[in-house]
Structures are given as structure tokens and as C-alpha cells.
Amino acid sequence: MDKIYFKDRYDKGEPDYLNCPFTKEEYYHFVETLLTGEKHQPHSFENDMTDEKMKFYQNCMPIEELAKRGKDTLRFGVMRPIGLERKGETPFAVLQLRPENHEHTAYNLVGCQTMLRYSEQKRIFRLIPGLEKAEFLRYGSLHRNSYLNAPEVLSDNLSLKNAPNVFVAGQLSGVEGYVECIASGLLVAKVISEDMSLLPPETIMGQIWRRLIDTNIQNFQPVNANFGLLPALNKPIRDKKQKKLALVERSIKALQDFLQNK
Ligand SMILES: Cc1cc2nc3c(=O)[nH]c(=O)nc-3n(C[C@H](O)[C@H](O)[C@H](O)COP(=O)(O)OP(=O)(O)OC[C@H]3O[C@@H](n4cnc5c(N)ncnc54)[C@H](O)[C@@H]3O)c2cc1C
């Protein structure tokens, strides 16, 4: 604990995360080792994949794959140190640990999805400053993410084009995330029970829905909720917080109008 420290990025809320700071040398050594680590070889039934063919969902990219993109990719991504300064100094890179339980007796390594062999995970993740003697309760492994190529197979009302009595919601429909999938389930229930039409474009679910049926999208990937999906405000607002507030208010207003005119 003399190497690592509690801090949430930009000190938002009670500090919950533990931070492992890297020096320049430690960081590049870690990246090098990730690149040479031995990986789990997928079985043929896991996918028809050799390394080149393997398709990763962008939000679940294995850390060793990210490291392949460039030696600085990690420190500008999952290991970025900004907002995690210690005693006024910004480390070269930081790996964050997120508590797994209330007792704070177990942590997971943020952004460390991996296909490295278990023995390699133990060796390589112990290079992280502060984790030299870490005990590993569970090793990382990748999961397969099943989803439809929604724009190709779904109709505008989220039923299958070739089986219109079958409606698809949640992960399988190409929606990603807990809340998004719950919202998607409710949405499809409304479509079935009330023949609800496309939600207004000013709402996040309206935009997610549009993505699922947008036939212009090439290489469809599951969609998460985010403000970037929403159309720009008529009058641009610079302050980020105010901008989000304005987007939320516009969304609620659009939804109220939509429900009243239904
Ligand atoms: C490791 C991991 C971490 C994640 N972390 C986050 C996170 O931090 N935040 C976040 O927002 N999202 C996260 N997600 C994504 C999130 O879990 C999913 O987007 C969401 O749970 C999908 O909900 P769903 O109900 O559509 O599908 P699921 O939760 O996959 O539910 C589908 C259910 O159908 C059942 N089923 C499958 N086939 C059949 C069958 N033939 N008959 C009967 N039942 C069947 C399955 O057993 C399962 O219970 C994570 C996903 C994974 C895998």
C-alpha cells in the first residue's frame, strides 16, 4: 500500500478505486511483456478464428491486443493517468483496481480483459507496481458476445424480417449494457402490446433503435447509450455539464410530446 493509493478519477465521489502508478520504465517493460506473453489458443468451436480472423468487440478488447496497436496506446486509454495525480504529480501511466465487494478484499483490474494463459496472467500482472505479491482469485477469459447483424435482419419494429412474429430485444438485438438491455426489453414490449412507433430522435433509446435498423451502417457493432448518439443542440453550449442537462431536458420534452400525441 505504500506504492498504490485510493483515488477516483478527478476525485468524483468517495474514492473507491485503488491506483497502481507506473514509471516510464515500468510501463514500457509491462507493455513489452504483454506483447510476448503466451495466449490461450481458441478451440475451433469457439469461433472460426485464427489470430487474424478473431473479431473483438471494441469495448472488450483484450489488453494484449491494445498493446499491439502501439506502445503508448494503453497509457492514452485504459491506463491513462489524467485525473489520478498523486501528491501533485501525474504518473506515467496508472492501472486502476475496482473493488469487487463491500469489504474491499477483492479487486478487479480495470480494462484487463485478456486471452493470456493463466500462468502468464499471474506472471505478467504481478509486474504491475504494488501487485508483486497479489493473490489471484479468478483469472481473466474472454466471453463470446452473440448478437444479430440487426440492420440486415431486423424490421423497423424490431421483429425479424423473415419471421415477423419474432421480436428481438437486449444483447441479441445488438444493444449493449445492463440498463440499455432493460430499456430495450421494455421498448419491444411496448411495440408488441401497443404497436408503438419509433421513439423521437432526441431520446437515447430513439437513437439506439435507429442504429439497429440503419441499413447504411457497415460492420454493425452493439450500441451503448451515450450522449454522442444525440443530434446537436440548435444553440451550441460550451459547458459540458450544461450541455448534457440541455440534451436531457430536450429529450424529456420530446418524449412527453410523443406520448401525448400517441
Ligand atoms: C463479463 C461481462 C461483463 C459485463 N459488464 C457490464 C457492465 O459492467 N455494465 C453493463 O452495463 N453491461 C455489462 N455487460 C453487458 C451486459 O451484461 C449485457 O449487455 C446484458 O446483460 C444483456 O442482457 P440480456 O438480458 O439481453 O441478455 P443476457 O443477460 O445474456 O440474458 C440472456 C438469458 O437468456 C438465457 N438463455 C440463452 N439461451 C436460452 C435458451 N435457449 N432458452 C432459455 N434461456 C436461454 C441465458 O441463460 C441468459 O440468462 C457485461 C457482459 C459481460 C459478459
The ligand as an SDF file (V2000), in Angstrom:
LIG
                    3D

 53 58  0  0  0  0  0  0  0  0999 V2000
  -18.2960  -10.3260  -18.4470 C   0  0  0  0  0  0  0  0  0  0  0  0
  -19.3150   -9.2570  -18.7810 C   0  0  0  0  0  0  0  0  0  0  0  0
  -19.2630   -8.0300  -18.1410 C   0  0  0  0  0  0  0  0  0  0  0  0
  -20.2140   -7.0470  -18.4100 C   0  0  0  0  0  0  0  0  0  0  0  0
  -20.1440   -5.8690  -17.7370 N   0  0  0  0  0  0  0  0  0  0  0  0
  -21.0870   -4.9370  -17.9230 C   0  0  0  0  0  0  0  0  0  0  0  0
  -21.1110   -3.7510  -17.1430 C   0  0  0  0  0  0  0  0  0  0  0  0
  -20.2600   -3.5310  -16.2810 O   0  0  0  0  0  0  0  0  0  0  0  0
  -22.0860   -2.8480  -17.3770 N   0  0  0  0  0  0  0  0  0  0  0  0
  -23.0460   -3.0440  -18.3210 C   0  0  0  0  0  0  0  0  0  0  0  0
  -23.9230   -2.1690  -18.4740 O   0  0  0  0  0  0  0  0  0  0  0  0
  -23.0540   -4.1730  -19.0630 N   0  0  0  0  0  0  0  0  0  0  0  0
  -22.1100   -5.1170  -18.9010 C   0  0  0  0  0  0  0  0  0  0  0  0
  -22.1170   -6.2630  -19.6630 N   0  0  0  0  0  0  0  0  0  0  0  0
  -23.1200   -6.4000  -20.7270 C   0  0  0  0  0  0  0  0  0  0  0  0
  -24.4430   -6.8470  -20.1490 C   0  0  0  0  0  0  0  0  0  0  0  0
  -24.2220   -7.9490  -19.3010 O   0  0  0  0  0  0  0  0  0  0  0  0
  -25.3500   -7.2800  -21.2560 C   0  0  0  0  0  0  0  0  0  0  0  0
  -25.4200   -6.2640  -22.2240 O   0  0  0  0  0  0  0  0  0  0  0  0
  -26.7630   -7.5540  -20.7090 C   0  0  0  0  0  0  0  0  0  0  0  0
  -26.7160   -8.3400  -19.5370 O   0  0  0  0  0  0  0  0  0  0  0  0
  -27.5600   -8.3020  -21.7240 C   0  0  0  0  0  0  0  0  0  0  0  0
  -28.8520   -8.5400  -21.2100 O   0  0  0  0  0  0  0  0  0  0  0  0
  -29.8340   -9.5170  -21.9280 P   0  0  0  0  0  0  0  0  0  0  0  0
  -30.9730   -9.7320  -20.9970 O   0  0  0  0  0  0  0  0  0  0  0  0
  -30.1380   -9.0230  -23.2990 O   0  0  0  0  0  0  0  0  0  0  0  0
  -29.0050  -10.8590  -22.1600 O   0  0  0  0  0  0  0  0  0  0  0  0
  -28.3840  -11.8470  -21.0640 P   0  0  0  0  0  0  0  0  0  0  0  0
  -28.1170  -11.1320  -19.7790 O   0  0  0  0  0  0  0  0  0  0  0  0
  -27.2780  -12.5380  -21.7790 O   0  0  0  0  0  0  0  0  0  0  0  0
  -29.6060  -12.8360  -20.8050 O   0  0  0  0  0  0  0  0  0  0  0  0
  -29.9510  -13.8470  -21.7260 C   0  0  0  0  0  0  0  0  0  0  0  0
  -30.5130  -15.0110  -20.9210 C   0  0  0  0  0  0  0  0  0  0  0  0
  -31.0890  -15.9730  -21.7930 O   0  0  0  0  0  0  0  0  0  0  0  0
  -30.7330  -17.2570  -21.3450 C   0  0  0  0  0  0  0  0  0  0  0  0
  -30.8210  -18.1730  -22.4940 N   0  0  0  0  0  0  0  0  0  0  0  0
  -29.9760  -18.2870  -23.5510 C   0  0  0  0  0  0  0  0  0  0  0  0
  -30.3990  -19.2280  -24.3920 N   0  0  0  0  0  0  0  0  0  0  0  0
  -31.5330  -19.7230  -23.8720 C   0  0  0  0  0  0  0  0  0  0  0  0
  -32.4500  -20.7220  -24.3150 C   0  0  0  0  0  0  0  0  0  0  0  0
  -32.2750  -21.3870  -25.4520 N   0  0  0  0  0  0  0  0  0  0  0  0
  -33.5130  -20.9840  -23.5140 N   0  0  0  0  0  0  0  0  0  0  0  0
  -33.7130  -20.2880  -22.3770 C   0  0  0  0  0  0  0  0  0  0  0  0
  -32.8840  -19.3380  -21.9220 N   0  0  0  0  0  0  0  0  0  0  0  0
  -31.8160  -19.0690  -22.6600 C   0  0  0  0  0  0  0  0  0  0  0  0
  -29.3320  -17.1000  -20.8120 C   0  0  0  0  0  0  0  0  0  0  0  0
  -29.0220  -18.1350  -19.9170 O   0  0  0  0  0  0  0  0  0  0  0  0
  -29.4430  -15.7420  -20.1030 C   0  0  0  0  0  0  0  0  0  0  0  0
  -29.8790  -15.8590  -18.7860 O   0  0  0  0  0  0  0  0  0  0  0  0
  -21.2020   -7.2850  -19.3820 C   0  0  0  0  0  0  0  0  0  0  0  0
  -21.2510   -8.5250  -20.0550 C   0  0  0  0  0  0  0  0  0  0  0  0
  -20.3230   -9.4980  -19.7400 C   0  0  0  0  0  0  0  0  0  0  0  0
  -20.4260  -10.8410  -20.4280 C   0  0  0  0  0  0  0  0  0  0  0  0
  1  2  1  0
  2  3  1  0
  2 52  2  0
  3  4  2  0
  4  5  1  0
  4 50  1  0
  5  6  2  0
  6  7  1  0
  6 13  1  0
  7  8  2  0
  7  9  1  0
  9 10  1  0
 10 11  2  0
 10 12  1  0
 12 13  2  0
 13 14  1  0
 14 15  1  0
 14 50  1  0
 15 16  1  0
 16 17  1  0
 16 18  1  0
 18 19  1  0
 18 20  1  0
 20 21  1  0
 20 22  1  0
 22 23  1  0
 23 24  1  0
 24 25  2  0
 24 26  1  0
 24 27  1  0
 27 28  1  0
 28 29  2  0
 28 30  1  0
 28 31  1  0
 31 32  1  0
 32 33  1  0
 33 34  1  0
 33 48  1  0
 34 35  1  0
 35 36  1  0
 35 46  1  0
 36 37  1  0
 36 45  1  0
 37 38  2  0
 38 39  1  0
 39 40  1  0
 39 45  2  0
 40 41  1  0
 40 42  2  0
 42 43  1  0
 43 44  2  0
 44 45  1  0
 46 47  1  0
 46 48  1  0
 48 49  1  0
 50 51  2  0
 51 52  1  0
 52 53  1  0
M  END
$$$$
